[in-house]
Amino acid sequence: MSQDLKHELSEMVAPADWAWISPHANRGSVVVVDQSLDLVDVGVAIATDDVATVNHWIAEALLEKPSPFQLEIWDQTAKKCFKSLIVQPFVLVQAITADEN
């Protein structure tokens, strides 16, 4: 099942600009995923309720809600882009690095 889920979620990863993500952040549903993690692997862990793994990532600050400072900077950066993945009720985001542009 998790391979099918992983494939399904990998098909759902899409670029998104801050204007699209902002309303989700205002509702508190945005989770920032560290660059060292695979966005799809995080989505699978959340979707399958892998509490131990998710809690480990949170404890290591690899998954976190955006800080008020980050939100302020992103609000001022009109074209800030992310990779995004919706895993209800969350919108997982990961900054797009320069080599991904």
Secondary structure as GFF3:
##gff-version 3
##sequence-region A 1 101
A	DSSP	alpha_helix	2	12	.	.	.	ID=ss1
A	DSSP	beta_strand	14	17	.	.	.	ID=ss2
A	DSSP	alpha_helix	18	26	.	.	.	ID=ss3
A	DSSP	beta_strand	30	33	.	.	.	ID=ss4
A	DSSP	alpha_helix	39	47	.	.	.	ID=ss5
A	DSSP	alpha_helix	51	59	.	.	.	ID=ss6
A	DSSP	beta_strand	63	64	.	.	.	ID=ss7
A	DSSP	alpha_helix	68	76	.	.	.	ID=ss8
A	DSSP	beta_strand	81	87	.	.	.	ID=ss9
A	DSSP	beta_strand	90	95	.	.	.	ID=ss10
A	DSSP	three_ten_helix	98	100	.	.	.	ID=ss11
###
